[in-house]
Amino acid sequence: MNRRNFVLTTIVALSSLPVIAQAESAPKPIYELPPLPYPYDALEPYIDARTMKFHHDRHHQAYVDNLNKALTPYPELQNKCLVELIQNLDQLPAAIRTSVRNNGGGHLNHTLFWNIMAPGGGGEPQGAIGEAIRKQFGSFGQFQEAFEKAGLTLFGSGWVWLVKAGEQLEIMTTPNQDSPLMAGKFPIFGNDVWEHAYYLNYQNRRGEYLKSWWNVANWAGINLRFENA
């Protein structure tokens, strides 16, 4: 073997081994960004593709990345369910409590959000959730009005929710990325009223966004959540 072939062979051998080793030993992320269950433009014209791409690929990804970063030094927490972490924030190390609250809550809230929307959604809810809403609020229209008012009057960024508290349904709001689970309530569905959820399309018209959002509500999926609450 001449010198040139020896050098090329050595370079190939030495460069391939670390790549294989890194691939085999690369740590798996603690949490991963779930794919959208539909294309970016599937909810148009009510939620535009550009908003969905920014919202999912950048904002949600940032929550996942920051949550993983917070949990990396604590292997004893990495096998715990995210719901368990969110429900027991006071038991977490003080150094990561705020990060898990904000980023864990953001990951949990958005994972729910993508799945309670669907192309071709909307209309009036039927089944168990429709019956429960009408029983609790008088009519679906009255419920919509109360839900929209709660979302519109929430100061700053946060979420408006329909939750199950005991045997009752309630409308509630949470600031930032807080989850109703932190208050011991089960989120049936919620709408994101952070500006990044609507500003590209609706600018400061949050009320218009709240009204439009009903057109993408995935009542079949919401009904399953309610029945399994």
Secondary structure as GFF3:
##gff-version 3
##sequence-region A 1 229
A	DSSP	alpha_helix	3	25	.	.	.	ID=ss1
A	DSSP	alpha_helix	49	53	.	.	.	ID=ss2
A	DSSP	pi_helix	54	60	.	.	.	ID=ss3
A	DSSP	alpha_helix	61	71	.	.	.	ID=ss4
A	DSSP	three_ten_helix	75	77	.	.	.	ID=ss5
A	DSSP	alpha_helix	82	87	.	.	.	ID=ss6
A	DSSP	three_ten_helix	89	91	.	.	.	ID=ss7
A	DSSP	alpha_helix	94	99	.	.	.	ID=ss8
A	DSSP	pi_helix	100	104	.	.	.	ID=ss9
A	DSSP	alpha_helix	105	115	.	.	.	ID=ss10
A	DSSP	alpha_helix	127	137	.	.	.	ID=ss11
A	DSSP	alpha_helix	140	153	.	.	.	ID=ss12
A	DSSP	beta_strand	158	165	.	.	.	ID=ss13
A	DSSP	beta_strand	168	175	.	.	.	ID=ss14
A	DSSP	three_ten_helix	180	183	.	.	.	ID=ss15
A	DSSP	beta_strand	186	192	.	.	.	ID=ss16
A	DSSP	three_ten_helix	195	197	.	.	.	ID=ss17
A	DSSP	alpha_helix	199	202	.	.	.	ID=ss18
A	DSSP	alpha_helix	206	213	.	.	.	ID=ss19
A	DSSP	three_ten_helix	214	216	.	.	.	ID=ss20
A	DSSP	alpha_helix	219	227	.	.	.	ID=ss21
###
